Amino acid sequence: MDIRQIRYFVTVAEELSFTRAAEKLHISQPPLSQHIKSLEEELGIELLFRNRREVKLTDAGRVFLLEARKVLEHLNVAVNSTLRTARGDTGVLRLGMATSAAFNVMPDVVERIRARFPQVEILVSDMESKEQIRMVAEERLDIGFIHAAPLVRGLRSTPLFSEPYAAAMREDDALAGLAKLTMADLAGRPLIAFSRAHTPSLADSLVTACLAAGFNPQIAHTARHPFTMLQMVGMGLGIALVPASFARTHFPGVRFVHVDDTSRQVTINAVWLERTASTLVRRIVTEVLEHDGVSPQPSTASRRSEFRQIR
């Protein structure tokens, strides 16, 4: 039994005429009759009663017609779903998100994906950049939105958004009344840094910025999550250097002051695994992330880059 036999039977059963069914199927009548006969022989039952004047369904034929229609309908759904997935029109998209990305690129990314791919289910997870890189490499995440660029073979990346830093401090700090400050203003002050084990790019950026300003940072505390860091700022444990978009959050007793250093920027990059990227992922990269542009502030770079193996 094959799909063609089932389709032929359904057509004959609906037309109740081998002649009309053959015309509808664009085949001659003898082969059609043979296919129906073979189907009945395989089932060991008579599905159609026919004589020279009429064709009628037997009781068994009526039941088989009902189920055969379901088979063809399910097959049609399966074929269409498969084709839509192959074209990248549907599917499940797993996205990772660094916390700061929630304040800039992610709202725009999600909105554009929903508009262009309405049948795609989007799953977003908030996680550190290091964890995203690992999960993308292990094919457990489709696209990550991370800080800096990963040095991992096979991963591709495109920069989406760059923003300056801000210094988060208690509102009663001596520097809190300034409209802006320089890195040199932080010399000798206790600092709260991102944990290097979890967010190495941001942790290293703080050290690099301090050294470039002519002083060694006095790192008093570290935090894994940025909101924990801001809570520590509110407790008076020190000053934190954070992406400027964090100023959109509200932490009682915490003030954000712009850091006047155009050479220090935080960049959000989209990263994906090139070799196994699905059609959906490739379309989102080319049609949304690269073609449309998703950042309210364009990045200084727009070319995709390939990365080396970590040694």
C-alpha positions as CSV (number, residue, x, y, z in Angstrom):
1,M,0.0,0.0,0.0
2,D,1.3,3.4,-0.9
3,I,0.1,7.0,-0.8
4,R,-0.7,6.9,-4.5
5,Q,-3.1,4.0,-4.0
6,I,-4.8,5.8,-1.1
7,R,-5.1,9.0,-3.2
8,Y,-6.6,7.1,-6.1
9,F,-9.1,5.3,-3.8
10,V,-10.3,8.6,-2.3
11,T,-10.8,10.2,-5.7
12,V,-12.8,7.2,-6.9
13,A,-14.8,7.1,-3.7
14,E,-15.6,10.8,-4.0
15,E,-16.5,10.7,-7.7
16,L,-18.2,7.2,-7.5
17,S,-17.1,6.9,-11.1
18,F,-13.9,5.3,-12.4
19,T,-14.3,7.3,-15.6
20,R,-14.5,10.7,-13.8
21,A,-11.9,9.8,-11.3
22,A,-9.4,8.8,-14.1
23,E,-10.0,12.1,-15.8
24,K,-9.5,14.0,-12.6
25,L,-6.3,12.1,-11.9
26,H,-5.1,12.4,-15.5
27,I,-4.6,8.7,-16.0
28,S,-6.4,6.1,-18.0
29,Q,-9.1,4.0,-16.5
30,P,-7.5,0.4,-16.6
31,P,-4.4,1.3,-14.5
32,L,-6.7,3.1,-12.0
33,S,-8.9,0.0,-11.7
34,Q,-5.8,-2.1,-11.2
35,H,-4.6,0.1,-8.4
36,I,-7.9,-0.1,-6.6
37,K,-8.0,-3.9,-7.1
38,S,-4.5,-4.2,-5.7
39,L,-5.4,-2.2,-2.6
40,E,-8.5,-4.4,-1.9
41,E,-6.4,-7.5,-2.3
42,E,-3.8,-6.2,0.1
43,L,-6.5,-5.4,2.7
44,G,-8.4,-8.6,2.0
45,I,-11.7,-6.7,1.8
46,E,-13.9,-5.1,-0.8
47,L,-14.0,-1.3,-0.6
48,L,-16.1,-0.6,-3.6
49,F,-19.1,-2.3,-5.1
50,R,-19.2,-1.8,-8.8
51,N,-21.1,-3.0,-11.8
52,R,-21.8,-1.6,-15.3
53,R,-24.3,0.9,-13.9
54,E,-22.8,2.2,-10.7
55,V,-20.0,2.4,-8.1
56,K,-20.8,2.4,-4.4
57,L,-18.9,2.3,-1.2
58,T,-19.2,-0.8,1.0
59,D,-19.5,-0.3,4.7
60,A,-15.7,-1.1,5.0
61,G,-15.1,1.4,2.2
62,R,-16.9,4.2,4.0
63,V,-14.6,3.7,7.1
64,F,-11.5,3.5,4.9
65,L,-12.5,6.7,3.1
66,L,-12.8,8.5,6.4
67,E,-9.4,7.4,7.6
68,A,-7.8,7.8,4.2
69,R,-8.8,11.4,4.1
70,K,-7.1,11.9,7.5
71,V,-3.9,10.2,6.2
72,L,-3.8,12.5,3.2
73,E,-4.5,15.6,5.3
74,H,-1.8,14.7,7.8
75,L,0.6,14.0,4.9
76,N,-0.2,17.4,3.4
77,V,0.4,19.1,6.8
78,A,3.7,17.3,7.2
79,V,4.9,18.2,3.7
80,N,4.0,21.9,4.1
81,S,5.5,22.1,7.6
82,T,8.7,20.5,6.3
83,L,8.9,22.9,3.4
84,R,8.2,25.9,5.6
85,T,11.0,24.8,8.0
86,A,13.4,24.2,5.1
87,R,12.6,27.7,3.8
88,G,13.1,29.1,7.3
89,D,9.5,30.3,7.6
90,T,8.8,28.4,10.8
91,G,10.5,26.6,13.6
92,V,11.8,27.3,17.1
93,L,14.5,30.0,17.6
94,R,16.6,29.8,20.7
95,L,18.2,33.1,21.6
96,G,20.7,33.9,24.4
97,M,20.9,37.4,25.8
98,A,23.5,39.3,27.9
99,T,21.7,41.4,30.4
100,S,22.7,44.8,28.9
101,A,21.3,43.6,25.5
102,A,17.8,43.6,27.1
103,F,18.1,47.4,27.2
104,N,19.2,48.0,23.7
105,V,19.2,45.5,20.8
106,M,16.9,42.7,22.0
107,P,13.6,44.5,21.9
108,D,14.3,45.6,18.3
109,V,15.6,42.1,17.4
110,V,12.6,40.3,18.8
111,E,10.1,42.7,17.2
112,R,11.7,42.4,13.8
113,I,11.8,38.6,13.9
114,R,8.2,38.4,14.9
115,A,7.2,40.8,12.1
116,R,9.1,38.9,9.4
117,F,8.7,35.4,10.8
118,P,5.3,35.3,12.5
119,Q,5.2,31.5,12.7
120,V,8.6,31.2,14.4
121,E,8.5,30.4,18.2
122,I,11.1,32.6,20.0
123,L,12.7,31.3,23.2
124,V,15.0,33.9,25.0
125,S,17.3,33.0,27.9
126,D,19.2,35.6,29.9
127,M,22.7,34.3,30.4
128,E,26.3,35.4,30.6
129,S,28.3,35.8,27.4
130,K,30.7,33.0,28.3
131,E,27.8,30.6,28.8
132,Q,26.2,31.7,25.5
133,I,29.4,31.0,23.6
134,R,29.6,27.5,25.0
135,M,25.9,26.7,24.3
136,V,26.1,28.1,20.7
137,A,29.2,25.9,20.1
138,E,27.3,22.9,21.5
139,E,24.3,23.7,19.3
140,R,22.1,24.2,22.3
141,L,21.5,27.9,21.4
142,D,20.9,29.2,17.9
143,I,22.1,32.8,18.3
144,G,23.7,34.5,21.2
145,F,23.9,38.2,21.9
146,I,27.1,38.8,23.8
147,H,29.8,41.3,24.9
148,A,32.9,41.3,22.7
149,A,33.7,38.6,20.1
150,P,34.4,35.0,20.9
151,L,37.7,33.4,19.9
152,V,36.2,30.1,19.0
153,R,36.7,28.3,15.7
154,G,33.5,27.9,13.7
155,L,31.6,30.7,15.3
156,R,30.6,33.7,13.3
157,S,29.8,37.1,14.7
158,T,28.4,40.5,13.7
159,P,28.5,43.6,15.9
160,L,25.1,45.2,16.4
161,F,25.4,48.0,19.0
162,S,28.0,50.0,20.8
163,E,27.5,52.3,23.8
164,P,29.7,54.2,26.3
165,Y,30.2,53.3,29.9
166,A,28.7,54.9,33.0
167,A,29.9,54.9,36.6
168,A,27.2,53.7,39.0
169,M,27.6,55.1,42.5
170,R,25.6,56.0,45.5
171,E,23.7,59.3,45.1
172,D,25.5,60.8,48.1
173,D,28.9,60.1,46.5
174,A,31.1,63.1,46.0
175,L,31.1,62.4,42.2
176,A,27.4,62.0,41.9
177,G,26.7,65.6,41.2
178,L,28.9,65.6,38.1
179,A,27.3,65.6,34.6
180,K,30.2,63.4,33.5
181,L,33.5,62.2,34.7
182,T,36.8,60.7,33.4
183,M,38.4,57.4,34.4
184,A,41.0,59.3,36.3
185,D,38.3,60.5,38.7
186,L,38.0,56.9,39.8
187,A,41.7,56.5,40.9
188,G,41.9,55.4,44.5
189,R,38.2,54.6,44.8
190,P,37.0,51.1,45.7
191,L,35.6,49.6,42.6
192,I,33.0,46.8,42.1
193,A,33.9,44.7,39.0
194,F,32.3,42.0,36.9
195,S,33.5,38.6,37.8
196,R,36.2,37.6,35.3
197,A,35.2,34.0,35.5
198,H,31.8,34.8,34.1
199,T,32.1,38.0,32.2
200,P,35.8,38.3,31.2
201,S,35.3,41.0,28.5
202,L,33.7,43.5,30.9
203,A,36.1,42.6,33.7
204,D,39.1,43.2,31.5
205,S,37.6,46.4,30.1
206,L,37.6,47.9,33.6
207,V,41.3,47.0,34.2
208,T,42.3,48.3,30.8
209,A,40.5,51.6,31.2
210,C,42.0,52.2,34.6
211,L,45.6,51.4,33.4
212,A,45.1,53.6,30.4
213,A,44.1,56.4,32.7
214,G,47.3,56.0,34.6
215,F,46.3,54.0,37.8
216,N,45.9,50.5,39.0
217,P,42.2,49.7,39.8
218,Q,41.3,49.1,43.4
219,I,38.9,46.3,43.0
220,A,37.2,45.8,46.3
221,H,34.4,43.4,45.2
222,T,33.2,41.4,42.2
223,A,29.8,40.3,41.1
224,R,28.5,37.7,38.7
225,H,25.3,39.5,37.8
226,P,25.0,43.2,37.0
227,F,21.9,43.7,39.1
228,T,23.9,42.2,42.1
229,M,26.6,44.7,41.3
230,L,24.2,47.6,41.4
231,Q,22.8,46.3,44.7
232,M,26.3,46.4,46.1
233,V,26.7,49.9,44.8
234,G,23.6,50.9,46.7
235,M,25.1,49.3,49.8
236,G,28.0,51.7,49.6
237,L,30.6,49.1,48.8
238,G,32.1,50.9,45.8
239,I,31.6,52.3,42.3
240,A,30.9,50.1,39.3
241,L,31.7,50.7,35.7
242,V,28.6,49.5,33.7
243,P,27.1,49.9,30.2
244,A,25.4,53.2,30.0
245,S,22.1,51.6,29.1
246,F,21.9,50.3,32.7
247,A,20.9,53.9,33.7
248,R,17.4,52.9,32.4
249,T,17.0,50.7,35.5
250,H,15.9,52.1,38.8
251,F,17.9,51.3,41.9
252,P,17.1,53.4,44.9
253,G,20.0,55.4,46.0
254,V,22.1,54.7,42.9
255,R,23.1,57.4,40.4
256,F,24.7,56.8,37.0
257,V,27.3,59.3,35.7
258,H,28.5,59.3,32.1
259,V,32.2,58.4,31.6
260,D,33.7,60.8,29.1
261,D,35.9,58.4,27.2
262,T,35.0,57.8,23.6
263,S,37.6,55.1,23.2
264,R,35.9,52.8,25.7
265,Q,32.7,51.3,24.3
266,V,30.6,48.2,25.2
267,T,29.7,46.3,22.0
268,I,26.9,43.7,21.7
269,N,27.6,41.1,19.1
270,A,25.4,38.4,17.6
271,V,27.1,35.1,17.4
272,W,26.1,31.8,15.8
273,L,27.6,28.5,14.6
274,E,28.2,28.8,10.9
275,R,28.6,25.2,9.9
276,T,25.3,23.9,11.3
277,A,23.2,27.0,11.1
278,S,19.7,26.3,10.0
279,T,18.0,28.1,7.1
280,L,16.0,30.1,9.7
281,V,19.2,31.2,11.5
282,R,20.9,32.2,8.2
283,R,17.8,34.2,7.1
284,I,17.6,36.0,10.4
285,V,21.3,36.9,10.2
286,T,21.1,38.2,6.6
287,E,17.6,39.6,6.6
288,V,17.3,41.1,10.1
289,L,20.7,41.4,11.9
290,E,22.8,42.5,8.9
291,H,20.4,43.8,6.2
292,D,17.9,45.8,8.3
293,G,20.2,46.8,11.1
294,V,18.8,46.5,14.6
295,S,20.7,48.9,16.8
296,P,19.6,52.4,17.7
297,Q,23.2,53.3,17.6
298,P,25.1,51.8,14.7
299,S,28.2,49.8,15.5
300,T,31.5,51.1,14.1
301,A,32.0,47.7,12.3
302,S,29.6,46.0,10.1
303,R,31.6,43.1,8.5
304,R,31.2,39.6,9.8
305,S,34.4,38.1,11.2
306,E,35.6,34.6,11.7
307,F,37.5,33.7,14.8
308,R,40.5,31.6,15.7
309,Q,40.7,28.5,17.9
310,I,41.4,29.4,21.6
311,R,44.8,28.1,22.6
